Amino acid sequence: MGIELRKLAATDGTDIYEMLQELPADENGFVNRAAGMRFDEYQEWLQYKVQESEQVGLVDGWKVPSTTFWLLEDGRPVGCGSLRHFLTDKLLEQGGNIGYSIRPSDRDRGLGKILLSLLINEGRKMGMDRLLLTIHTQNAPSLRVALENGGKIEKATDERTYVWIEL
Ligand SMILES: CC(C)(COP(=O)(O)OP(=O)(O)OC[C@H]1O[C@@H](n2cnc3c(N)ncnc32)[C@H](O)[C@@H]1OP(=O)(O)O)[C@@H](O)C(=O)NCCC(=O)NCCS
């Protein structure tokens, strides 16, 4: 089976739910809203995420639509990532286009690098021409993953490093 990326769907089940319960609610700016949800709440959230991904333009006047993907290794969920479809001034400062996370027990095996490369591919398919990552400057593994995927550092502050990937 190998490694594949699968788009979030309203029918996603317990395997994805269990992974989301293992990922922290907020880690280095990657926010996992499903952390701590009951299963029925997670199912509602999935429906919301599907709708959000299909929106064109800002949701509720401020929120940029995004599409979430799961990384599967031999059918087992090992990570997730989201692609924001476009940027606002606020996201240019903080947030960027891409967020990703690997299941804590599966880190440091090269999966983060693969996950970002597959997300970049999805961005390309969606017609994006460049992607911004705003990475916490202390987050060495994420910076490594971004640079190994062709990212170029535009600027860095003590807090954040701004990395662009041309598609
Ligand atoms: C960032 C993250 C996705 C990386 O996933 P991963 O599967 O561990 O990544 P990989 O194994 O592909 O690569 C990690 C790289 O960082 C390096 N690394 C790991 N820990 C490190 C450290 N403390 N200092 C420096 N480099 C480090 C690894 O050696 C590897 O580099 P290499 O390929 O040159 O050997 C994962 O750490 C994670 O989920 N973090 C929490 C969420 C997060 O920070 N997301 C990004 C912000 S949106």
The ligand as an ORCA input file, in Angstrom:
! r2SCAN-3c Opt
* xyz 0 1
  C       7.435     19.150     12.114
  C       7.052     17.666     12.013
  C       5.820     17.548     11.125
  C       8.221     16.931     11.365
  O       7.812     15.594     11.159
  P       8.849     14.376     11.156
  O       8.162     13.202     10.583
  O       9.469     14.236     12.478
  O       9.890     14.957     10.095
  P      11.064     14.202      9.318
  O      11.399     12.940     10.039
  O      10.677     14.118      7.882
  O      12.244     15.258      9.351
  C      12.596     15.919     10.513
  C      13.962     16.547     10.291
  O      14.234     17.365     11.428
  C      15.452     16.923     12.032
  N      15.306     17.122     13.454
  C      14.537     16.461     14.319
  N      14.676     16.977     15.552
  C      15.562     17.988     15.430
  C      16.111     18.904     16.341
  N      15.754     18.917     17.618
  N      16.995     19.813     15.870
  C      17.350     19.830     14.559
  N      16.836     18.983     13.644
  C      15.959     18.087     14.085
  C      15.570     15.477     11.632
  O      16.909     15.032     11.712
  C      15.064     15.514     10.202
  O      16.031     16.039      9.338
  P      16.819     15.084      8.288
  O      15.774     14.623      7.305
  O      17.816     15.971      7.673
  O      17.380     13.967      9.094
  C       6.792     17.038     13.405
  O       7.892     17.272     14.236
  C       5.540     17.557     14.075
  O       4.435     17.052     13.856
  N       5.688     18.591     14.947
  C       4.560     19.160     15.662
  C       3.679     20.016     14.780
  C       4.497     21.090     14.082
  O       5.441     21.631     14.623
  N       4.081     21.381     12.845
  C       4.717     22.389     12.033
  C       4.187     23.730     12.296
  S       2.776     24.091     11.307
*
